[in-house]
Amino acid sequence: MSLGTKKHKRGKNAMKEFLKDWKVHVLVGAMVIAAELIGKHAFQFGPVSFTLFPMLYCIFMGILFAVFKLIPRSMMETASPYITISVLMLGARSAATIGPNLGLIFSSGAALVLQELGNLGTIFFSIPVGVLIFKMGRSVVGAGFSISREGSLIVIGDMYGLDSDEGLGVMGGYVVGTLFGTIICGLCSSGLASTGWFHPHALAMACGTGSASMMSANVAPLMDMWPEMADEIYALAYASNTLSGIDGLYMNLLLAIPLANGLYKLMWKLRGQKPPESHKQEVDQVDIIEY
């Protein structure tokens, strides 16, 4: 067979692989358009408020499709590997954001820079609960080393792969955080603001979790409660959120992951058992066509 014929055959195979996934792309596109048309909606009940974002509607639609079996399992398996591709693009975007803003870390105050250490507290709560109570394996490391937002997906995807147990854990945390995170953030922000224990600037700094949707849900009640300080609150919250996305990545790599792995082994040792090892999930992979 000639070289030209081989290239033509590989090209036809590539087109077949592309067309095989067209239903997934059309469904995802329709879900995104529907979610954007619904838009962002804020709810307020007295001093308590929260906001629903379009991403939340996509998650709900996906759950409904799966629960009521409106789409075949083969479509879900076809869509799974695209998560890794999406995270690669997210990683590139984060890298492009980190580089130009490194100077912001050094020019900001210690309170803003060091606040990311607070995220390490999730490890000391989630890992023991996951291992000692729920007997979780390596997925607890992915779910418990951070708050499972975009930066966490990048770290776990690069270190272990999103088709690993750790990847399953961080994706589970990401989905649950998307479903309930903004609501809980809005409730917590409103509740803490109403106590009068904290200065508005301190609450604004606490709004930056590294997630744009959670930051928006956190900051909205504060701006409503102190409208005369709205610009200051938003500026501090945005700076905090930016720094959480920048230094949080390094905190996760250098501190959170090693700490979570060590605590994971310690908890299983306390149980008197050997800690389970990680393994890859069995899902269909996207074929890579070489030309």
C-alpha positions as CSV (number, residue, x, y, z in Angstrom):
1,M,0.0,0.0,0.0
2,S,1.4,3.4,-1.0
3,L,2.2,6.2,1.6
4,G,-0.6,8.4,0.0
5,T,-3.2,5.6,0.4
6,K,-2.2,5.0,4.0
7,K,-2.5,8.7,4.8
8,H,-5.9,8.8,3.1
9,K,-7.1,5.8,5.1
10,R,-5.9,7.3,8.4
11,G,-7.7,10.5,7.4
12,K,-11.0,8.7,6.9
13,N,-10.6,6.9,10.2
14,A,-10.0,10.2,12.0
15,M,-13.1,11.6,10.4
16,K,-15.1,8.5,11.6
17,E,-13.8,9.0,15.1
18,F,-14.8,12.7,15.1
19,L,-18.3,12.0,13.7
20,K,-18.8,9.3,16.3
21,D,-18.8,11.9,19.0
22,W,-21.0,14.5,17.3
23,K,-24.0,13.7,19.6
24,V,-22.0,14.5,22.7
25,H,-20.8,17.8,21.3
26,V,-24.4,18.8,20.2
27,L,-25.8,17.8,23.6
28,V,-23.1,19.7,25.5
29,G,-23.6,22.8,23.3
30,A,-27.4,22.7,23.8
31,M,-26.9,22.4,27.6
32,V,-24.5,25.4,27.7
33,I,-26.8,27.6,25.6
34,A,-29.8,26.7,27.8
35,A,-27.8,27.4,31.0
36,E,-26.6,30.8,29.7
37,L,-30.2,31.7,28.6
38,I,-31.4,30.9,32.2
39,G,-28.6,33.2,33.5
40,K,-27.5,34.1,36.9
41,H,-30.1,34.5,39.6
42,A,-29.7,35.9,43.2
43,F,-32.0,34.9,46.1
44,Q,-32.4,36.7,49.4
45,F,-34.2,35.7,52.5
46,G,-33.8,38.4,55.1
47,P,-30.1,38.7,55.9
48,V,-29.3,35.5,54.1
49,S,-28.6,35.4,50.3
50,F,-27.1,33.2,47.7
51,T,-26.7,33.2,43.9
52,L,-27.2,30.4,41.3
53,F,-24.8,30.3,38.3
54,P,-25.2,28.8,34.8
55,M,-22.6,26.0,35.6
56,L,-25.0,24.8,38.3
57,Y,-27.8,24.3,35.7
58,C,-25.5,22.2,33.5
59,I,-24.7,19.9,36.4
60,F,-28.4,19.5,37.2
61,M,-29.2,18.8,33.6
62,G,-26.5,16.2,33.4
63,I,-27.8,14.5,36.6
64,L,-31.3,14.4,35.3
65,F,-30.2,12.9,32.0
66,A,-28.3,10.2,33.9
67,V,-31.0,9.5,36.5
68,F,-33.8,9.2,34.1
69,K,-31.7,7.4,31.5
70,L,-32.3,10.0,28.8
71,I,-28.9,9.3,27.3
72,P,-27.1,6.0,26.9
73,R,-24.1,5.1,29.0
74,S,-22.0,4.9,25.9
75,M,-22.4,8.7,25.5
76,M,-21.3,9.3,29.1
77,E,-18.2,7.1,28.6
78,T,-17.4,9.0,25.3
79,A,-17.7,12.3,27.2
80,S,-15.5,11.3,30.1
81,P,-12.1,11.7,28.4
82,Y,-13.0,15.2,27.3
83,I,-12.7,16.3,30.9
84,T,-9.0,15.8,30.7
85,I,-8.9,17.8,27.5
86,S,-10.9,20.6,29.1
87,V,-8.5,20.6,32.2
88,L,-5.5,21.0,29.8
89,M,-7.1,24.1,28.4
90,L,-7.9,25.3,31.9
91,G,-4.3,24.7,32.9
92,A,-3.0,26.8,30.0
93,R,-5.3,29.6,31.0
94,S,-4.2,29.4,34.6
95,A,-0.6,29.5,33.6
96,A,-1.2,32.5,31.5
97,T,-2.8,34.2,34.5
98,I,-0.2,33.3,37.0
99,G,2.8,34.6,35.1
100,P,1.8,38.2,34.7
101,N,0.5,38.4,38.3
102,L,3.5,37.1,40.2
103,G,4.4,40.6,41.1
104,L,1.0,41.0,42.8
105,I,2.0,38.3,45.4
106,F,5.1,40.3,46.5
107,S,3.3,43.6,46.6
108,S,0.3,42.4,48.6
109,G,0.1,42.2,52.4
110,A,0.9,39.1,54.4
111,A,-2.7,38.5,55.2
112,L,-3.6,38.1,51.6
113,V,-0.6,36.0,50.7
114,L,-0.7,33.6,53.7
115,Q,-4.4,33.1,53.7
116,E,-4.0,30.1,51.5
117,L,-2.6,28.3,54.5
118,G,-6.1,28.2,55.8
119,N,-7.1,25.8,53.0
120,L,-4.7,23.2,54.5
121,G,-7.2,22.9,57.4
122,T,-9.5,20.9,55.1
123,I,-6.9,18.1,55.1
124,F,-7.0,17.5,58.8
125,F,-10.8,17.2,58.8
126,S,-11.6,15.5,55.5
127,I,-8.8,12.8,55.4
128,P,-9.5,11.4,58.9
129,V,-13.3,11.4,58.3
130,G,-12.9,9.8,54.9
131,V,-10.6,7.0,56.0
132,L,-11.8,6.3,59.6
133,I,-15.5,6.7,59.0
134,F,-16.2,6.0,55.3
135,K,-13.2,3.7,54.7
136,M,-12.3,5.6,51.5
137,G,-9.2,4.7,49.4
138,R,-7.0,7.0,47.4
139,S,-10.0,9.0,46.2
140,V,-10.0,10.8,49.7
141,V,-6.7,12.4,48.8
142,G,-8.1,13.9,45.7
143,A,-11.3,15.1,47.4
144,G,-9.7,16.2,50.7
145,F,-6.4,17.9,49.9
146,S,-8.1,21.2,48.9
147,I,-11.5,22.7,48.2
148,S,-11.7,20.9,44.8
149,R,-11.9,23.9,42.5
150,E,-10.3,24.5,39.1
151,G,-6.7,24.7,40.4
152,S,-7.2,21.4,42.2
153,L,-8.3,19.7,39.0
154,I,-5.1,20.9,37.3
155,V,-2.9,19.5,40.1
156,I,-4.5,16.1,40.3
157,G,-4.9,15.8,36.6
158,D,-1.2,16.4,36.1
159,M,0.1,14.3,39.0
160,Y,-2.3,11.3,38.9
161,G,-4.7,11.7,35.9
162,L,-8.4,12.4,36.1
163,D,-9.1,8.7,35.4
164,S,-7.4,7.7,38.6
165,D,-9.0,7.3,42.1
166,E,-7.5,10.7,43.1
167,G,-9.1,12.1,39.9
168,L,-12.4,10.6,40.8
169,G,-12.2,12.2,44.3
170,V,-11.4,15.7,43.1
171,M,-14.1,15.5,40.4
172,G,-16.6,14.4,43.0
173,G,-15.6,17.3,45.2
174,Y,-15.8,19.7,42.2
175,V,-19.3,18.6,41.3
176,V,-20.6,18.8,44.9
177,G,-18.9,22.1,45.3
178,T,-20.6,23.4,42.2
179,L,-24.0,22.1,43.3
180,F,-23.9,23.4,46.9
181,G,-20.8,25.5,47.2
182,T,-22.2,28.8,46.0
183,I,-25.3,28.4,48.2
184,I,-23.2,27.5,51.3
185,C,-20.8,30.4,50.6
186,G,-23.7,32.9,50.4
187,L,-25.2,31.5,53.6
188,C,-21.9,31.6,55.5
189,S,-21.0,35.1,54.2
190,S,-24.4,36.5,55.2
191,G,-24.3,34.7,58.6
192,L,-20.8,35.9,59.5
193,A,-21.5,39.4,58.4
194,S,-24.6,39.7,60.5
195,T,-22.7,38.7,63.7
196,G,-20.7,41.9,63.7
197,W,-17.6,40.0,64.8
198,F,-15.5,40.8,61.7
199,H,-14.4,43.9,59.8
200,P,-15.8,44.1,56.3
201,H,-12.2,44.1,54.9
202,A,-11.5,40.8,56.7
203,L,-14.7,39.2,55.3
204,A,-13.8,40.5,51.8
205,M,-10.4,38.8,52.0
206,A,-12.0,35.6,53.0
207,C,-14.2,35.6,49.9
208,G,-11.3,34.6,47.6
209,T,-11.4,30.8,47.5
210,G,-9.9,30.5,44.0
211,S,-13.4,30.1,42.4
212,A,-15.0,33.0,40.6
213,S,-18.5,31.7,41.2
214,M,-17.9,31.1,44.9
215,M,-16.3,34.5,45.2
216,S,-19.3,36.2,43.6
217,A,-21.6,34.3,46.0
218,N,-19.5,35.4,49.0
219,V,-19.1,39.0,48.1
220,A,-22.7,39.9,47.1
221,P,-24.2,39.8,50.6
222,L,-21.2,41.9,51.9
223,M,-21.7,44.6,49.2
224,D,-25.4,44.7,50.0
225,M,-24.8,45.1,53.8
226,W,-22.0,47.8,53.4
227,P,-22.9,49.6,50.1
228,E,-20.7,52.5,51.0
229,M,-17.7,50.1,51.0
230,A,-18.7,48.1,48.0
231,D,-15.7,49.1,45.8
232,E,-13.2,48.3,48.6
233,I,-14.9,45.0,49.4
234,Y,-14.9,43.9,45.8
235,A,-11.3,45.0,45.2
236,L,-10.1,43.0,48.2
237,A,-12.2,40.0,47.3
238,Y,-10.9,40.0,43.7
239,A,-7.3,40.3,44.8
240,S,-7.8,37.5,47.3
241,N,-9.3,35.3,44.7
242,T,-6.5,36.0,42.3
243,L,-3.9,35.2,44.8
244,S,-5.7,32.0,45.8
245,G,-5.5,30.9,42.2
246,I,-1.8,31.8,42.0
247,D,-0.1,30.8,45.3
248,G,-2.8,28.1,45.9
249,L,-1.3,26.1,43.0
250,Y,2.1,26.1,44.7
251,M,0.7,25.4,48.1
252,N,-1.1,22.4,46.7
253,L,2.0,21.0,45.0
254,L,4.5,21.7,47.8
255,L,2.4,21.3,50.9
256,A,-1.1,20.0,50.5
257,I,-0.5,16.9,48.4
258,P,2.5,15.6,50.5
259,L,0.6,16.4,53.7
260,A,-2.6,14.6,52.4
261,N,-0.6,11.6,51.4
262,G,1.2,11.4,54.8
263,L,-2.1,11.7,56.7
264,Y,-3.7,9.2,54.5
265,K,-1.1,6.6,55.3
266,L,-1.2,7.4,59.0
267,M,-5.0,7.0,59.2
268,W,-4.9,3.6,57.5
269,K,-2.1,2.7,59.9
270,L,-4.4,3.6,62.8
271,R,-6.9,1.3,61.4
272,G,-4.3,-1.4,61.4
273,Q,-4.6,-2.0,57.6
274,K,-2.5,-1.5,54.6
275,P,-3.6,1.6,52.7
276,P,-5.3,0.9,49.3
277,E,-3.4,1.8,46.2
278,S,-4.7,3.9,43.4
279,H,-5.9,2.4,40.1
280,K,-7.2,3.8,36.8
281,Q,-10.9,3.9,36.1
282,E,-12.1,1.8,33.2
283,V,-13.5,4.3,30.7
284,D,-13.1,4.5,26.9
285,Q,-10.3,6.8,25.9
286,V,-10.2,9.2,23.0
287,D,-8.2,7.7,20.2
288,I,-5.2,9.8,19.0
289,I,-4.8,9.6,15.3
290,E,-1.3,10.0,14.0
291,Y,-0.6,11.6,10.7
